[in-house]
Amino acid sequence: MIYDLKKEEKSMKISNRFYTLELCETSGKILSYRNGNGREFIARGVLPPLFEVCLTGKDGNRERLDSDHAKSVTVCRTSDEEIRMDFQFAKDFSLCVRLHFSDESSEIRWKLFWKNKTEKFVDWVDFCAITAENRFGKENDFRVFLPMFDGVELDGFSRRQRYFPYREMEYPTKGWEGMYPSCATLQFMAVYGGGEGLYFGAHDAECGLKCLDCYEWEGAIRFVNKLFPGTEEEEYEYGFEYVTAVFAGDWHDAAERYRKFAEESFSLTRTKDNKALPEWVFESPIVVVYPIRGHRDTGDMSVNECYYPYTNAVPYLERLAKATDSKLMAMLCHWEGTAPWAPPFVWPPFGDLKNFQEFDRILHEKGMLLGLYCSGMGWTQKSSLIDYNREEFFEKEGMREAMCLAPDQSLPYGYICNGVIRLGYDMCVHTEKARKIMRDELNKMITGCKADYVQLFDQNIGGSPCICYSQSHGHPSTPGNWMVRDMCTLLDELEKEVKDAGRDVTIGCEGSAAEPYIGKLYFNDCRNYQGYAIGYPVPAYDYVYHEYISNFMGNQNSTCMYLYQGYNPQHIFFRTAQFFVNGNAMTVTLKGEGEFTWDWGTPWETPGPDQESYAAFLKELNTWRKNGLREELFFGRMVKPREVECGKYAVECYEGEYPLYATPDNPTKKSDTIYYPSVMSSAYATEEGMTQIFVNFQNEPQKILVGTKRGEKICICKDPYMQKNEMLTAEGKTELEIGPLQVAAIKIL
């Protein structure tokens, strides 16, 4: 270990064969962070404070402190493996940073401690500040990885500015703003290019509330690492360490490092051993999403006669089951007796209860499943779609005491679906009144019908509750870890509700279950396609947790806001292939008369995809999933795939900010084009070896070259029943031709 203090530069340097880190001796700023090859990751001369602290008073007033404005700073070496930095702001607030490192490790571990004797609470701390050099456009493979939407790669900021600009996480939150555990399902970020990268992750086994995000700042890339401690203690020390490390590779290699932490830190049960998972999960049902009323989230809510009375849908479901040779789960939208998406009350169902129960009976008699979309822990004062109003009930029952409050203790309308679908608030998970409502609503559903799956926490992304600053609920006055603990309490209470009712019902959420809820929410509505709003979706969540989870493709809502079928007639095949190779059960959304549509948001007037081809594609995929690739896609450990040489598939994006839903009469203009391989691929390790899966989602054959190695024993599989395999010894790269809308695999034995 080289330890170098240069007074003339006022910098302190630590170095080993992996990295060189240079800190400002007078401010603690990160001046430089280079790997062993000399690659610089920090934007020199664009240096934020090492940390920023937000203090919030009982009156809601806020004060921000940062390391650049401390009254005194001491940076010193305390041992061969530790640097300590002390920041004194005033006699009533001080903060200490400790860095731990060793000669034989690529990791640096950062920890924080503070003493707060002010009358305000520490709302959040942004630490440690990484501002990376912006090489977008300068290096073809320069990327930033964010854990939002199950994992997304950024290759610039233009799409983000167009669709989903950076928004600071604050009350009220939607959960999309880099919130962890929520939209951000993992606790690490990375920047890389040319096969060299910098990893930074919160190795927090308690899964405390955070914001993980980035934005363009002074031409550089400013990463956000906010912790919301949720404590009123005068002295507080992080119970975890931030870890920074240089690495070789891309997001797969960063995810590999994080997976090691996760498997060592969390109590995880492999899918193969999880007795809580229902047997129907392993029958690979296709989830079929359709609305009883209306054509999508918003707009006219007239009854759809093709699906109501409820039993009207049965012929369409039978036709689809036959065409795809698959078990189906009818996943009802806008079925609630209240307004659509009007939490928290849903039961009884809309209209004819007896027909609903008859539909339930017929489904199960035919070997199908029943799923119900709900809408989470919001509170609806009034609907924006139909005549529904709970304002009088709200006042009479004193419901304000169960609502999430702002820092100044006010109760403004919430952010989730505000105005578009409803006006209302967010319920606080800490309050018994809110949790009782959720228990009661679930009980009504599971005793009133035989639903197999209830997406009770739709709109609670990842299963996360909303942030609350109430000073009267009994929780700390700022959001934090208490939210995670209380949500786990609610999930345990709901599990007891199901058992007491003698039912076998699976509960899920919108998005993949965030880390603390993986063992409690077993089947969830993936939303990784939202990553198109800012970059390229990548399956980082599946990479880390595929062995422990079972999710489905989701209703694809909002896809039509980024992709237009007029430019991308194959994009539904492309997206379905993505979810398939990532190990997720498939989902279809229906418009009128049982026809496939592009996603939950596309107007029914828009011509749908080729019905026959898409049904045949679903059958092909699900046949593989139930047979030849069952072990990989249900139980395998996702691994970094071998390099594949193939053509490119162009995904065209819209121009403008949040365009209206495009129709043939009102298309929007193209903006940028993003490229994916012309064949979708992923790889899994099983007891038999490594299998790489390939899906040709296009209407023409695709030739590919797979990076096999000379002398490797491989098995080429093109038959889902594995009866026509070709065994051979690789002579180097292996050429493979895959027919239109077909699957193939190579097993490396």
Summary of the structure (lengths in Angstrom):
residues: 749
radius of gyration: 26.2
end to end distance: 41.8
largest distance: 83.2
contacts: 2638
relative contact order: 0.10
helix: 22%
strand: 34%
